[in-house]
């Protein structure tokens, strides 16, 4: 389908889907848990002109042209047409935190995963 579309059509689809699905607008849920004056999802992101590796935090910092847009993969965005947020996880601690977040999110349990694991 990419060959059929060409680069111009694909770029237009990225822009259309990005504007519709990837832009963050703060809502009341953004200010839960004591985050009165700031978004708990860290929006707006810092604008970054060139991606780089930050050796201090052991993280890859992606280019960011608009601080209100989630980090995304253009192919996932266009062909799945849903919002998503990409993050490069380079540490065991970060991977564990992501695993707990994802399992809590998809199960929507009242008891958090780390609380359940402490019972074992």
Wavefront OBJ file of the C-alpha trace (Angstrom):
o trace
v 0.000 0.000 0.000
v 2.941 2.362 0.627
v 4.113 1.971 -2.956
v 0.562 2.673 -4.130
v 0.269 5.788 -1.953
v 3.690 7.288 -2.455
v 5.596 9.430 0.040
v 3.301 12.465 -0.270
v 0.102 10.575 0.580
v 1.805 8.746 3.467
v 3.091 12.058 4.864
v -0.414 13.515 4.597
v -1.860 10.495 6.451
v 0.752 10.866 9.212
v -0.181 14.535 9.630
v -3.935 13.826 9.616
v -3.707 10.923 12.100
v -1.172 12.739 14.261
v -3.349 15.811 14.651
v -6.414 13.694 15.360
v -4.907 11.019 17.634
v -1.561 12.056 19.108
v -2.108 15.583 20.469
v -2.408 15.802 24.252
v -4.998 18.109 25.759
v -4.906 18.307 29.548
v -8.039 17.053 31.275
v -8.886 16.623 34.970
v -7.227 13.168 34.990
v -3.912 14.916 34.224
v -4.006 16.686 37.582
v -4.779 13.777 39.926
v -2.524 12.743 42.814
v -1.445 16.241 43.819
v -0.454 17.444 40.347
v -2.431 20.652 40.623
v -0.191 22.976 38.607
v 1.383 20.458 36.220
v 0.361 17.570 33.994
v 1.220 14.217 35.588
v 1.961 12.885 32.085
v 4.757 15.466 31.714
v 3.124 17.582 29.007
v 4.166 19.687 27.333
v 7.345 17.785 26.441
v 10.588 19.668 26.015
v 11.160 20.599 22.354
v 14.285 18.764 21.109
v 15.734 19.533 17.666
v 17.961 16.433 17.312
v 17.675 12.993 18.961
v 20.575 12.068 21.254
v 21.730 9.626 23.918
v 21.847 11.052 27.452
v 24.580 9.115 29.255
v 23.629 10.654 32.617
v 20.131 9.134 32.594
v 21.064 6.256 30.247
v 18.188 7.269 27.952
v 17.593 8.053 24.314
v 15.974 11.465 23.943
v 13.890 11.608 20.766
v 13.467 14.622 18.530
v 10.349 16.574 19.541
v 9.012 19.373 17.343
v 5.744 19.882 19.240
v 5.597 19.463 23.005
v 1.922 18.483 22.972
v 2.375 15.424 20.711
v 3.000 11.887 22.020
v 6.075 10.107 20.683
v 4.810 7.837 17.906
v 5.737 5.437 15.135
v 4.349 6.654 11.791
v 3.533 3.132 10.548
v 1.660 2.150 13.728
v -0.134 5.500 13.665
v -1.323 5.302 10.051
v -2.122 1.609 9.791
v -3.597 1.007 13.270
v -5.057 4.507 13.653
v -4.920 4.729 17.428
v -2.975 6.844 19.851
v 0.189 5.415 21.358
v 3.257 6.643 23.172
v 6.713 5.228 22.430
v 9.451 5.109 25.007
v 12.894 3.561 24.753
v 13.517 1.485 27.893
v 17.180 0.723 28.490
v 17.238 -0.325 32.142
v 15.858 -3.231 34.153
v 14.232 -0.791 36.560
v 12.499 1.015 33.688
v 11.382 -2.276 32.135
v 9.958 -3.448 35.461
v 8.091 -0.156 35.929
v 6.682 -0.431 32.394
v 5.613 -4.032 33.004
v 3.753 -3.036 36.190
v 2.133 -0.060 34.459
v 0.954 -2.132 31.500
v -0.377 -4.987 33.626
v -2.247 -2.539 35.897
v -3.616 -0.687 32.875
v -4.927 -3.714 30.988
v -6.415 -5.448 34.026
v -7.853 -2.323 35.717
v -7.702 -4.065 39.106
v -8.263 -2.177 42.345
v -5.189 -3.919 43.754
v -1.974 -2.901 42.028
v 0.411 -5.503 40.591
v 3.230 -4.673 43.029
v 0.811 -5.168 45.937
v -0.240 -8.569 44.557
v 3.391 -9.623 44.036
v 4.282 -8.719 47.622
v 1.726 -11.304 48.788
v 3.629 -14.139 47.064
l 1 2 3 4 5 6 7 8 9 10 11 12 13 14 15 16 17 18 19 20 21 22 23 24 25 26 27 28 29 30 31 32 33 34 35 36 37 38 39 40 41 42 43 44 45 46 47 48 49 50 51 52 53 54 55 56 57 58 59 60 61 62 63 64 65 66 67 68 69 70 71 72 73 74 75 76 77 78 79 80 81 82 83 84 85 86 87 88 89 90 91 92 93 94 95 96 97 98 99 100 101 102 103 104 105 106 107 108 109 110 111 112 113 114 115 116 117 118 119 120
